[in-house]
Amino acid sequence: MTAVTDHDRDRAEGTEGPQGRSWDDGLIARRAADAVQGEARPKRPCDDDVRPQVEAYGLPGSPLRPRLDALRELVGLSRARLDGDTLAEAGRVLDEASARQRLSSRHTVVAIAGATGSGKSTLFNALAGVQISDTGLRRPTTSAPIACSWTDGAAGLLDRLAIPGRLRRRPVQGGTETDEALQGLVLVDLPDHDSAATGHRDQVDRVLALVDAVIWVVDPEKYADAALHERYLRPLAGHAEITFVVLNQIDRLPGEAADLVLDDLRRLLDEDGMAVGEHGEPGATVMPLSALTGHGVGDLRELLGRFVQGRTAAARRLSADVDAAAARLRPVYVAEGRPGLGERAREQFADRLAEAVGASAAGEAAEREWRRNAGRACGTPWLRLWRWYESTRQLGGGLDLMAQALAPPEEELTARQRVEQAVRQLADDAVDGLPAPWAQAVREAAVNGAKRLPEALDELSRNAQAQAAVGGRGRAAATAGSGTATAGSGAAAPDTKGASAGGPGRPAERAVAPVAGALGGRGTRPPRPAWWPAAVLAQVSMTLLQVFGGLWLLGQIVGVIEPGLVTPALLMLAGVVGGPLVEWSCAAAARGPARRYGQEAERRLRETAAGCGRARVLDPVAAELARYREVRERYVTVTEFSTTGR
């Protein structure tokens, strides 16, 4: 019996082919026209309606649509972080899904693939009920894909497979229940996957990537062929639900040999990772048959009928493709553990920056400065004169001044190293467990943000120095050890006017200058407690007692005042003893406020340095981690509703 092509029907009914011209092929066309005119079947409404009624994966409640949307968002968010080769397979799946969505959902495209001499063309003809594909001893017999469509409306699907009109056929249908169940089937006979012709293998690979299901035809001689298992069955193990594996030519096996071969075939499929659907479990369908004798062909037709009528093959194929793409992307999206920046990592980074700017030393220096101011205000004038004398004598030490001038460059190098170490440690904590591409992105964000961080911290110290210099330049010379560079911070001060000659053995004293800036610009003088004026008044009183007693005694010596040593001596003794006593009391009372002032200075400087580090390093790193968490959520959505268990 002669097969009738879709173009035969177009020519007989006066329609045009896909190229817009009436199809005419001489004798074949006339035979086709006669065959069509002789058919008395009623015309079904779906013959002329080639538009798809339902999208392939647009069924209500189908989990495939959100998975595809998530995969599309995943690819879009990852383009700036991953190379094109990594995302190529996911992009291909999205393109093929979009293309399949626009085509008929009433049709299921099933390819028949196999090795040379496996009998796939014979099975193709047996399922179609007519000699369509050539068979014989010559190899290879099939040189191009041939399609057989049980219903109209599959032109778009065949165009997608690039099957020309001359290779599109129609089967012979006897009106049985099995034939009715096969309505919507599009069967494609492929060339040999192990053909010596490279073009044939390329066609097989191209069509297999586009069809909805595959029937693999194996024979007793080549069912364990490594080329079949390693190149096709193993990579397509996730597509088990749309895979049929039929052991053909069982008529050549004697006795129970067919069952033994079939069991061994199942074992090989299990080793390939392909689930075998047995006892109602989802998986590949494995069955024996003989296309030559017809044994088992009817069972295969019934299985195909139920498979086609389910109209879920396209969605299953696309879902399996998404699973495969997600499996390839797993190494670049799935982290080991829970990467990110915890509170401990943030606190350690802030501590390292505080150490780099010398926050602790600044707090200690601020505490000493507060106590020194209390001593200047509440101390005896004679002790203040002595301190002034000591400071002026130390200012003459040129070697000490030169040593201090040479110290900042070394400290700056140390501070820069500390900042870089802090940034590296932060990046290491943030990328712990992250996939390599995202770890690289986080490191780059940290390094780029830290490029100007040492300079920013140095600018912070210089601003504090400028505020400290207003109204306080003279006092730096009056107080030994006060300077303009930050101790331990390594932030060099280029213009150190009024830098004291404090010895190199007291580097913490140079941290006094940034305190004013760290305390929010309150000025150079530390705040005074409420008892301070009373202490100053008491010290002035003690000084006046000393002066008054001394003048009284002097008047008695020169004879101006009547003699009487007891009263002036007591007054002078009270002033001499009371002055140091008042100073000691003030020093004891100043310890608490001075300590709080130093702690506040350290806290403010620490917060300022932490804010600078947060803006330049922590925020960019946190943004990269947030992007990773976002794409990870999309990846979870892609894999959440997997139907293959991969």
C-alpha positions in Angstrom: 0.0 0.0 0.0 1.3 3.5 -0.9 1.7 6.0 1.9 -0.2 9.3 1.5 1.8 12.5 2.3 0.5 15.8 3.6 1.4 17.3 0.3 -0.6 14.7 -1.5 -3.7 15.9 0.3 -2.8 19.6 -0.4 -2.5 18.8 -4.1 -5.7 16.7 -4.3 -7.8 19.3 -2.4 -6.4 22.2 -4.5 -4.4 23.7 -1.7 -0.9 25.1 -1.8 2.3 23.7 -0.3 4.4 25.5 2.3 6.2 27.4 -0.4 3.0 29.0 -1.7 3.0 26.9 -5.0 0.7 24.0 -5.9 2.6 20.8 -5.3 3.0 18.5 -8.3 5.2 15.5 -8.6 3.9 13.7 -11.6 2.7 10.1 -11.2 3.1 10.2 -7.4 0.9 13.3 -7.1 -1.8 11.8 -9.3 -1.8 8.5 -7.3 -2.0 10.6 -4.1 -4.9 12.5 -5.5 -6.7 9.3 -6.5 -6.1 7.9 -3.0 -7.5 11.0 -1.3 -10.6 11.2 -3.5 -11.3 7.5 -2.9 -11.4 8.0 0.9 -14.9 8.3 2.3 -14.1 9.4 5.8 -15.9 12.4 7.2 -13.9 15.5 7.6 -13.0 16.3 11.2 -13.1 19.9 12.5 -9.6 19.7 13.7 -8.2 18.9 10.2 -8.2 22.5 9.1 -7.6 24.0 12.5 -3.8 24.0 12.8 -3.7 26.5 15.7 -2.7 25.0 19.0 -5.6 25.0 21.4 -3.6 24.8 24.6 0.0 25.7 25.3 2.3 22.7 25.8 3.1 23.6 29.4 0.4 26.1 30.1 -2.0 23.8 31.7 -3.7 25.2 34.9 -1.8 24.2 38.0 1.3 23.0 36.1 4.5 23.7 38.0 6.5 24.0 34.8 5.6 27.7 34.2 6.9 29.1 37.5 10.0 26.9 37.0 10.6 28.4 33.6 10.0 31.9 34.8 12.4 31.3 37.7 15.0 29.9 35.3 14.6 33.0 33.0 15.1 35.3 36.0 18.0 33.2 37.2 19.8 33.6 33.8 19.1 37.3 33.7 20.5 37.9 37.2 23.6 35.8 36.5 24.8 37.2 33.2 27.1 39.7 34.9 28.6 37.0 37.2 28.8 33.9 35.1 30.3 33.3 31.6 28.1 32.6 28.6 29.2 29.0 28.3 27.9 28.2 31.8 24.5 29.7 31.0 24.3 28.4 27.4 22.3 25.2 28.1 19.8 27.1 30.3 19.4 29.7 27.5 18.8 26.9 25.0 16.2 25.3 27.2 14.3 28.6 27.6 14.4 29.1 23.8 13.1 25.7 23.1 10.4 26.0 25.7 9.3 29.2 24.2 9.2 27.7 20.7 7.3 24.6 21.9 4.8 26.8 23.7 3.8 28.5 20.5 3.1 25.2 18.7 0.3 22.6 18.9 -0.3 20.9 22.2 -2.6 18.4 20.6 0.3 16.6 19.0 3.1 14.5 20.6 6.3 14.1 18.6 8.0 10.8 19.2 11.3 9.9 17.6 12.4 6.3 16.8 16.2 6.0 17.2 18.5 3.1 17.1 21.8 1.7 15.8 22.5 0.3 12.4 20.6 -2.8 11.7 18.4 -2.6 14.9 15.2 -2.6 12.9 13.9 0.8 13.8 12.7 1.5 10.3 10.9 -1.8 10.2 9.2 -0.8 13.5 8.4 2.6 12.1 6.6 1.0 9.2 4.8 -1.5 11.5 3.4 1.3 13.7 2.3 3.3 10.6 0.8 0.2 9.0 2.4 1.1 5.7 5.8 1.0 4.0 7.1 4.5 4.5 10.7 4.2 5.5 13.0 2.0 3.3 14.4 -1.2 4.8 17.0 -3.5 3.6 20.5 -4.8 3.9 22.2 -1.7 2.6 23.6 0.5 5.3 22.8 3.1 6.2 19.2 2.8 5.0 17.7 6.0 6.5 19.6 9.1 5.5 17.2 11.8 6.7 14.4 12.0 9.3 11.0 10.9 8.0 7.8 11.9 9.7 4.4 10.3 9.9 1.6 12.3 11.4 -1.7 10.7 12.5 -3.7 14.0 12.3 -3.4 17.3 10.6 -2.1 20.5 12.2 1.5 19.3 12.9 3.1 21.4 10.2 4.6 23.8 12.7 6.2 21.0 14.7 7.7 19.4 11.6 9.0 22.8 10.4 10.7 23.1 13.8 12.4 19.7 13.2 13.4 20.9 9.7 11.7 17.9 8.0 10.8 18.9 4.4 7.4 18.3 3.0 8.6 15.5 0.7 9.4 13.5 3.9 6.1 13.9 5.6 3.7 11.0 5.5 0.3 9.8 6.8 -0.3 6.3 8.2 -3.0 3.8 7.2 -5.7 3.9 9.9 -8.3 1.1 10.3 -10.7 2.9 12.6 -9.9 0.7 15.6 -9.7 2.0 19.2 -5.9 1.9 19.0 -5.9 4.1 15.9 -8.2 6.6 17.6 -5.9 6.7 20.6 -3.0 7.5 18.3 -4.7 10.7 17.1 -2.1 13.4 17.6 0.9 11.2 17.3 3.8 12.4 15.1 6.3 9.6 14.6 9.8 10.4 13.3 12.2 7.8 12.0 15.8 8.9 12.5 19.0 7.9 10.8 21.4 5.6 12.6 23.0 7.2 15.6 26.2 5.1 14.9 26.2 5.8 11.2 29.5 6.2 9.5 28.2 9.4 8.0 28.8 12.3 10.3 25.9 14.2 8.9 23.5 11.4 10.0 24.7 11.6 13.6 24.4 15.3 13.6 20.8 15.0 12.5 20.0 12.5 15.2 21.5 14.8 17.9 19.6 17.8 16.6 16.2 16.1 16.4 16.5 14.3 19.7 16.9 17.7 21.4 13.5 18.8 20.0 11.1 15.9 20.2 8.7 15.2 23.0 9.6 11.5 23.5 12.0 8.8 22.2 11.7 5.2 21.3 15.1 3.5 21.5 15.2 0.4 19.4 18.0 -2.1 20.4 18.7 -5.6 19.2 20.2 -8.6 21.0 23.7 -7.9 19.5 24.0 -4.1 20.3 21.8 -3.5 23.3 25.0 -3.0 25.4 26.8 -0.9 22.9 28.9 1.7 24.8 28.1 4.4 22.2 24.4 4.1 23.0 24.7 4.1 26.7 27.5 6.7 27.2 26.4 9.1 24.5 22.7 9.0 24.8 21.0 6.9 27.6 23.3 8.0 30.4 23.1 11.8 29.7 19.3 11.5 29.1 18.7 9.5 32.3 16.6 12.3 33.7 14.2 11.9 30.7 13.2 8.4 31.7 9.4 9.2 31.7 9.5 10.1 28.0 11.7 7.2 27.0 10.8 3.8 25.5 13.4 1.2 25.2 12.3 -1.8 23.0 14.3 -4.9 22.5 13.6 -5.8 18.9 14.3 -9.0 17.0 13.3 -11.3 19.9 12.3 -13.8 17.2 16.0 -14.5 16.8 16.4 -15.5 20.5 15.6 -19.1 21.4 13.7 -20.2 24.6 14.1 -17.9 27.6 17.0 -16.0 26.1 14.8 -13.0 25.4 14.0 -12.7 29.2 17.7 -13.0 30.0 18.6 -10.3 27.6 15.7 -8.1 28.7 16.9 -8.4 32.4 20.4 -7.5 31.4 19.1 -4.5 29.5 17.3 -3.3 32.6 20.5 -3.8 34.6 22.4 -1.6 32.2 19.7 1.1 32.3 19.9 1.1 36.1 23.7 1.5 35.9 23.1 4.5 33.5 20.9 6.1 36.2 17.7 5.7 34.2 14.7 4.6 36.2 12.7 1.8 34.8 9.0 2.1 35.1 7.8 -1.1 36.7 4.8 -1.8 39.0 3.2 1.6 38.3 6.4 3.5 39.1 7.4 6.4 36.8 10.3 5.7 34.5 11.3 4.4 31.2 9.2 1.7 29.4 11.2 -1.4 28.6 9.6 -4.1 26.5 10.4 -6.8 24.0 9.0 -7.1 20.5 9.6 -8.2 17.0 8.9 -5.7 14.3 9.3 -8.3 11.6 6.8 -10.8 13.0 4.6 -8.2 14.7 4.9 -9.8 18.1 4.6 -7.0 20.7 3.9 -4.3 18.2 0.3 -4.1 19.2 1.3 -3.6 22.9 3.6 -0.8 21.9 0.8 0.8 19.9 -1.5 0.7 23.0 1.2 2.2 25.2 1.8 4.9 22.7 -1.9 5.6 22.5 -2.3 6.1 26.3 0.9 8.2 26.2 -0.3 10.4 23.4 -3.8 10.9 24.9 -2.3 12.1 28.1 -0.9 15.1 26.3 1.8 15.6 28.9 4.8 14.5 26.9 5.9 18.0 25.9 5.6 19.3 29.5 7.5 16.3 30.8 10.3 16.8 28.2 10.7 20.4 29.0 10.6 19.7 32.8 13.4 17.1 32.3 15.3 19.6 30.2 15.0 22.1 33.1 16.2 19.5 35.5 19.2 18.8 33.4 20.1 22.4 33.0 19.6 22.9 36.8 21.9 20.0 37.5 24.6 21.5 35.3 24.2 24.8 37.1 24.3 23.3 40.6 28.0 23.8 41.2 27.7 27.6 40.6 24.6 28.1 42.7 24.6 25.7 45.6 26.9 26.7 48.5 28.4 24.5 51.2 27.0 25.6 54.5 25.5 29.0 55.1 27.8 31.7 53.6 27.4 35.3 54.5 28.4 38.0 56.9 27.3 37.3 60.5 27.4 39.7 63.4 30.7 38.2 64.6 32.4 38.8 61.2 31.1 42.4 61.2 32.3 43.0 64.7 35.7 41.6 64.0 36.0 43.8 60.9 35.1 46.9 63.0 37.6 45.8 65.7 40.4 45.6 63.1 39.5 49.0 61.6 39.4 50.4 65.1 42.9 49.0 65.7 44.1 50.4 62.4 43.0 54.0 63.4 44.2 53.6 67.0 40.8 53.9 68.6 42.0 52.3 71.9 45.1 54.5 72.0 43.0 57.6 71.3 40.7 56.7 74.1 43.6 56.3 76.5 45.2 59.6 75.3 41.8 61.4 75.7 41.6 60.1 79.3 45.1 61.4 80.1 44.3 64.7 78.4 41.2 65.1 80.5 43.1 64.4 83.7 45.9 66.7 82.6 43.4 69.5 82.0 42.0 68.9 85.5 45.5 69.0 86.9 46.2 72.3 85.1 42.9 73.8 86.3 43.1 72.5 89.9 46.8 72.3 90.4 49.0 74.7 92.3 50.6 77.5 90.3 54.1 76.5 91.4 53.6 73.0 90.0 52.2 74.4 86.8 55.3 76.7 86.4 57.6 73.7 86.9 55.7 71.7 84.2 56.0 74.7 81.8 59.7 74.8 82.5 60.1 71.0 81.7 58.1 71.3 78.5 60.2 74.2 77.2 63.3 72.3 78.0 62.0 69.2 76.1 61.1 71.3 73.1 64.8 72.0 72.6 65.5 68.3 71.9 66.0 68.2 68.2 66.7 64.5 68.1 63.4 63.6 69.7 61.5 65.9 67.3 63.3 64.4 64.3 62.6 60.9 65.6 58.9 61.8 65.8 58.9 63.2 62.3 60.3 60.0 61.0 57.8 57.8 62.8 54.5 58.5 60.8 55.6 56.9 57.5 56.4 53.7 59.2 53.1 53.8 61.1 51.2 54.6 57.8 52.6 51.5 56.2 51.6 49.5 59.2 48.1 51.0 59.2 47.6 50.3 55.5 48.7 46.7 56.0 46.2 46.4 58.9 43.4 47.7 56.8 44.2 45.4 53.9 44.4 42.5 56.3 41.1 43.4 57.8 39.5 43.5 54.3 41.0 40.2 53.3 39.8 38.5 56.5 36.3 39.9 55.9 36.2 38.7 52.4 37.4 35.2 53.5 34.6 35.1 56.1 32.0 36.2 53.5 32.9 33.8 50.8 33.4 30.7 53.0 31.4 28.0 51.2 30.3 30.2 48.3 30.5 28.8 44.7 33.6 30.1 42.9 32.0 32.7 40.6 30.1 34.3 43.5 33.1 34.1 45.8 35.2 36.0 43.1 32.5 38.6 42.8 32.4 39.2 46.6 36.2 39.4 46.7 36.3 41.9 43.9 33.6 44.0 45.6 35.7 44.0 48.9 38.9 44.8 47.1 37.4 47.6 45.0 35.8 49.2 48.0 39.0 49.0 50.0 41.2 50.8 47.5 40.6 54.2 49.1 39.8 53.0 52.6 43.2 53.8 54.1 43.1 57.2 52.6 39.6 57.8 53.9 40.7 56.8 57.4 43.7 59.1 57.0 41.4 61.9 56.0 39.3 61.2 59.1 42.4 61.7 61.3 43.4 64.8 59.4 39.9 66.3 59.9 40.1 65.6 63.6 43.6 67.2 63.7 42.3 70.3 62.0 39.5 70.6 64.6 41.9 70.0 67.4 44.2 72.7 66.1 41.6 75.4 66.5 42.3 77.3 69.7 44.7 74.6 71.0 48.0 75.1 69.3 49.7 76.7 72.2 48.6 74.1 74.7 50.3 71.4 72.7 53.6 73.0 73.6 52.6 73.5 77.2 51.7 69.8 77.7 54.4 67.3 77.2 53.5 64.4 75.0 50.5 66.0 73.1 50.9 65.7 69.4 49.0 65.8 66.1 49.4 62.2 64.7 47.2 59.3 65.6 48.9 56.6 67.7 48.8 53.2 66.2 46.5 54.4 63.4 49.4 54.8 61.0 47.6 57.8 59.5 50.4 60.2 58.8 49.9 63.9 59.5 51.7 65.9 56.8 51.5 69.3 58.5 52.3 68.9 62.1 52.5 72.5 63.4 52.9 72.5 67.1 53.8 68.9 67.3 55.2 68.3 70.7 58.6 66.8 71.4 57.0 63.9 73.2 59.5 61.1 73.3 59.1 58.1 71.0 58.6 55.9 74.0 55.1 57.5 74.5 53.3 57.0 71.1 49.9 56.9 72.6 50.1 60.6 73.4 49.9 61.4 69.8 46.3 60.1 69.7 45.0 63.2 71.6 44.3 65.2 68.4 41.5 63.1 66.8 39.5 63.0 70.0 37.7 66.3 69.3 36.6 65.0 65.9 35.7 61.6 67.4 33.5 63.4 69.9 31.5 65.1 67.2 33.3 68.4 67.0 32.8 69.5 70.6 36.0 71.6 70.5 39.5 71.0 71.9 38.7 71.4 75.6 37.2 68.4 77.3 33.9 68.9 79.1 34.1 70.0 82.7 32.1 68.5 85.6 29.9 70.6 87.8 32.4 70.5 90.7 35.2 71.9 88.6 34.6 75.7 89.4 34.4 74.9 93.1 37.7 73.1 92.9 39.3 76.0 91.0 37.9 78.4 93.6 39.4 76.3 96.4 42.8 76.2 94.7 42.7 79.9 94.2 41.8 80.3 97.9 44.8 78.2 98.9 47.0 80.2 96.7 45.7 83.5 98.1 46.3 82.1 101.6 49.9 81.4 100.7 50.4 84.8 99.2 48.6 86.6 102.1 50.6 84.7 104.6 53.8 85.3 102.8 53.1 89.0 102.5 52.2 89.2 106.2 55.5 87.6 107.2 57.4 89.9 104.8 55.7 92.9 106.4 56.8 91.8 109.8 60.4 91.3 108.5 60.6 94.8 107.1 58.9 96.2 110.2 55.8 97.4 108.5 53.5 95.1 110.5 53.7 94.3 114.2 55.5 91.0 115.0 53.3 87.9 115.3 54.5 84.8 113.5 51.8 82.3 114.5 48.9 83.6 112.5 50.7 84.3 109.2 52.6 81.1 109.5 49.3 79.1 110.0 47.7 80.9 107.0 50.7 80.2 104.8 50.9 76.6 106.0 47.2 76.1 105.3 47.7 77.4 101.8 50.8 75.2 101.2 49.2 72.1 102.5 45.7 72.8 101.2 46.9 73.4 97.6 48.3 70.0 97.0 45.4 68.5 99.0 42.9 70.2 96.7 44.9 69.0 93.6 45.0 65.4 94.9 41.3 65.5 95.6 40.6 66.8 92.1 42.8 64.1 90.6 41.0 61.4 92.5 37.6 62.9 91.5 38.6 63.3 87.9 39.4 59.6 87.4 35.8 58.5 86.8 34.9 61.4 84.3 38.3 61.0 82.6 37.7 57.3 82.1 34.2 57.9 80.7 35.5 60.6 78.5 38.2 58.3 77.1 35.7 55.5 76.6 33.4 57.9 74.7 36.3 59.1 72.6 37.2 55.5 71.7 33.6 54.6 71.0 33.1 57.6 68.7 36.3 57.0 66.8 35.5 53.3 66.5 32.0 54.1 65.2 33.4 56.6 62.7 35.9 54.2 61.4 33.3 51.4 61.3 30.9 53.7 59.4 33.7 54.4 56.8 34.4 50.7 56.4 30.7 49.9 56.2 30.1 52.3 53.4 33.1 51.3 51.4 33.4 47.6 52.0 30.6 46.0 54.0 27.8 47.5 51.9 29.2 46.4 48.5 30.0 42.9 50.0 26.5 42.7 51.5 25.0 43.7 48.1 26.8 40.9 46.3 25.7 38.4 49.0 22.1 39.6 48.6 22.4 39.1 44.8 23.6 35.6 45.4 20.7 34.9 47.9 18.3 36.2 45.3 19.6 33.9 42.5 19.8 31.0 45.0 16.1 31.5 45.7 15.4 31.4 41.9 17.5 28.2 41.6 15.5 26.6 44.5 12.3 27.5 42.6 13.7 25.9 39.4 14.5 22.7 41.3 11.6 22.7 43.8 9.0 21.0 41.5 11.4 18.6 39.8 9.5 15.6 38.3 12.6 13.5 37.7 14.1 13.6 41.2 17.4 15.0 40.0 
